[in-house]
Amino acid sequence: MNEDEPAGGFPQGGRATRVRGENGLNDQTQRRIGNHLRALYDSVVQQPIPDRFRDLIARLEDEQPKPDDPTEA
């Protein structure tokens, strides 16, 4: 959906595009959802890692046994 198309409306040609399966979404709707999800995921990836998660990862890494640690045999 773009700004000039109402939600749930037909594409500019005025006809629905091909539907996948009996209850599936049409190709345009699937592409639109995919584009919006990609944009959302891209924005999440660009955000900094919260300090709380960094601290948790550091603690987990400190607790991991080292491969050459003889006490973990």
MARPA-752065 format. One record per residue (C-alpha): x, y, z. Coordinates in steps of 0.5 Angstrom, whole numbers, plus 500, padded with zeros to 3 digits. Layout:
XYZ/...
END
This chain:
500500500/503507499/500514501/495515495/492508496/487506502/488500506/485494503/483497497/485495490/491497486/491503481/488498475/482497480/482490479/485485485/491481483/492474483/491470489/495465492/490459494/483460497/484464503/491467501/494474500/495477493/502478490/501486492/499485499/505480500/510484497/507490501/508486508/515484506/517491504/514494511/517488515/524489511/524496513/522495520/528489521/533494518/531500523/532495529/538492526/541500526/539501534/545500539/545494543/542496550/547496556/543490559/544486554/552487553/553486560/549479560/553477554/559478557/557474563/555469559/562469555/565469562/562463564/563459558/569453559/575454555/577449550/583447554/581447561/583441564/577441570/572441564/574434562/
END
